[in-house]
Amino acid sequence: MSAVEKAVRREPVIELIGLNKWFGAFHVLKDVNLRVYEGERIVVCGPSGSGKSTMIRCINQLEVNQEGTVIVGGRRFSKDEKANSDIRRDIGMVFQSFNLFPHLTILENCTFALTWVKQMPKDEAEALAMEFLKRVRIPEQARKYPMQLSGGQQQRVAIARALCMRPKIMLFDEPTASLDPEMINEVLATMIELAESGMTMVVVTHEMGFARKVADRVIFMDQGEIVEEAPPELFFARPQYDRTQLFLSQIL
Amino acid sequence: MNNLSPPQAAHLTDIPDTVKVFVPAAARAAPSSTLGATAWIRKNMFSSVPSALLTILGIWIVYTVLNGFIGWAWTNAVWEASSRRDCLDKVGNAGACWPGVVVWIPNLIYGLYPKDEVWRINLAFALLIVWLIPLWLPKVNSKVAIGLSMVLLFPLFASYMFMGGEKGAIWTALIAVGLTGFLWTVLTAVTETLWGVPVLRLVARKFGATTAEAESRIGQVVLLALFGVALFIVFELDFVEVRTRVWGGLFLTMVISGFGIAVSLPAGIVLALGRRSKMPVISLLCTTFIELFRSVPLITILFMFNTMLPLFLPAGVEVNQLLRAIVAVCLFASAYMAEIVRGGLQAIPRGQYEAASAMGLGFWQSTALIIMPQALKIMIPNIVGNFIGLFKDTTLVSIIGLLDLLSMARAVGQDTRWIGLFIEPFFFITVIYFVFCFAMSQYSMNLEKRLNTGHKR
């Protein structure tokens, strides 16, 4: 509970207020409210179609909500795409399908945004990228192309690529869902290290071991709503809602 | 569920302490009957009785056709004669009459372009090749700039070399800009090969520039000096005017298809992006343009531009006939190219846009740097296929009276000395078309192989 108590006193770094989103007529997100404080690690879980991915993608406005407000680092997303791009630079994102750029080498993938968005000189960008590639333990693959790497390695590159931008927040959208079982652990280990370094993280995942180990709060979503929100000890031991109990019984 | 803290594997603890070591079996060689040339022939040509019969039949057909063709084109062919009558007297119809083609070769290539001025065409194409060479040199880094400068600037001064005549102030400046691009390309290719630095930066550093800003400032001055040199050269040039009416042959075919190729790709990209745009007006305009020009045969468009456009223009304004044909071809090719580009764009997963925009890249940056390079790579076979189609489609301009390669070939048989000589010149231009199209196709394959880094597993 201490992390939450500490957090209450701080300003939230992510604030979702009254978020509503429809895909056509389908109501995907219903009045979602969420505050994430600096250094907090949030794990979001729920059955497929529950809106968890849509919610996390609203945080950096890859999905645009029709109603409600998204504020990140005190700045509010608006219609101004240039300002939005500026806010996004502080938010790193890791995707289920890695989304590395296949026509660039690993190193170029990492330096790309540094040179084009932050206008960093090439050698400086490469040095920084190598530092982060070392951190995810694949500096030796720097000159290869994404398709020459295993899924787990690709996902670790994707994490390094996001970290290169020195984001204040990291979003993970089911980062291990498309990996072979043997590779899940190497990615989780990287994420745990990142969590321990104090990064603010929002993670959509079904890896409950990860949630137990690093999460400050676990959020359970169903049918576009946040059903339950609790620290992991409480969440796994005494879920309040039947829906949460059913979900946990199915995946644990 | 997950492997970080596995408490559930209790039953596994019953396994005994001694663990067997797994040794994988060694790989063995494939059976010899499946390897080598004889095995390949047996498998692909003589695997069964019908297959063997078909093989023999196929060989017989190929032999007969080749034999007949070589007899006509080579063994029985006439190489020296002064008229078709001569040929017919010597071998009748059994052999080809090549002298007619040989005499006409200059016209097949340059049309009715004055013989004394033909060197201008040759020089312009030689310069084009020089402009292209740096694109193959491994040490040259500014390939994109060189390629772009070639596409944008070469037409400026090539058109003067082809047309000649009076040049006003603006025209002179434009020609000089084209020539500046050429000088810059050659110098950059040399300095990058020798010292690894583009010419402008090299000179700037020689003048003591240390910051990037000073480099670009001195670079601009150097570029201006190059322009001065170019201007001086252009002032000295004085070419006789050659009207486009007499342009023809392979030269005209290359001018029209060259413009078509150079314009259609960028225009196609713009149109495809426009069609996918979220702005309804732009999307509607682009879609209308594309669908309109794709739904009408090229021949109709050529006729429209040739005969109807002058009716719409104010009296006294006359647009050159060749220019009208070029514009028609460009519009038509752009519409086709737009759909090819759109197809390529659709093949790029949405995740690529998302990853780019999640890193703070704007629409234009992610489109130009992430999406297009991947999409263009996928589209190479289609794009080059379109170029090849365009190259061959230019034969249609013969219908509105331009003297392209096909028209010139037809003219041979109307020459009083070579009257009725059609097969030989057509065979000759067939070879020319084949050489050009096959070269483009091979280049495309080569390009695909070289750019294949991203998708190979």
Boltz contact constraints between the chains, C-beta under 6 A:
constraints:
  - contact:
      token1: [A, 60]
      token2: [B, 358]
      max_distance: 6.0
  - contact:
      token1: [A, 62]
      token2: [B, 354]
      max_distance: 6.0
  - contact:
      token1: [A, 85]
      token2: [B, 360]
      max_distance: 6.0
  - contact:
      token1: [A, 85]
      token2: [B, 362]
      max_distance: 6.0
  - contact:
      token1: [A, 88]
      token2: [B, 360]
      max_distance: 6.0
  - contact:
      token1: [A, 89]
      token2: [B, 360]
      max_distance: 6.0
  - contact:
      token1: [A, 93]
      token2: [B, 358]
      max_distance: 6.0
  - contact:
      token1: [A, 95]
      token2: [B, 351]
      max_distance: 6.0
  - contact:
      token1: [A, 97]
      token2: [B, 351]
      max_distance: 6.0
  - contact:
      token1: [A, 99]
      token2: [B, 351]
      max_distance: 6.0
  - contact:
      token1: [A, 99]
      token2: [B, 355]
      max_distance: 6.0
  - contact:
      token1: [A, 101]
      token2: [B, 370]
      max_distance: 6.0
  - contact:
      token1: [A, 102]
      token2: [B, 454]
      max_distance: 6.0
  - contact:
      token1: [A, 103]
      token2: [B, 373]
      max_distance: 6.0
  - contact:
      token1: [A, 103]
      token2: [B, 374]
      max_distance: 6.0
  - contact:
      token1: [A, 103]
      token2: [B, 454]
      max_distance: 6.0
  - contact:
      token1: [A, 113]
      token2: [B, 359]
      max_distance: 6.0
  - contact:
      token1: [A, 116]
      token2: [B, 365]
      max_distance: 6.0
  - contact:
      token1: [A, 117]
      token2: [B, 360]
      max_distance: 6.0
  - contact:
      token1: [A, 145]
      token2: [B, 453]
      max_distance: 6.0
  - contact:
      token1: [A, 147]
      token2: [B, 457]
      max_distance: 6.0
  - contact:
      token1: [A, 185]
      token2: [B, 3]
      max_distance: 6.0
  - contact:
      token1: [A, 207]
      token2: [B, 2]
      max_distance: 6.0
  - contact:
      token1: [A, 208]
      token2: [B, 1]
      max_distance: 6.0
  - contact:
      token1: [A, 209]
      token2: [B, 2]
      max_distance: 6.0
  - contact:
      token1: [A, 209]
      token2: [B, 4]
      max_distance: 6.0
  - contact:
      token1: [A, 209]
      token2: [B, 5]
      max_distance: 6.0
  - contact:
      token1: [A, 252]
      token2: [B, 1]
      max_distance: 6.0
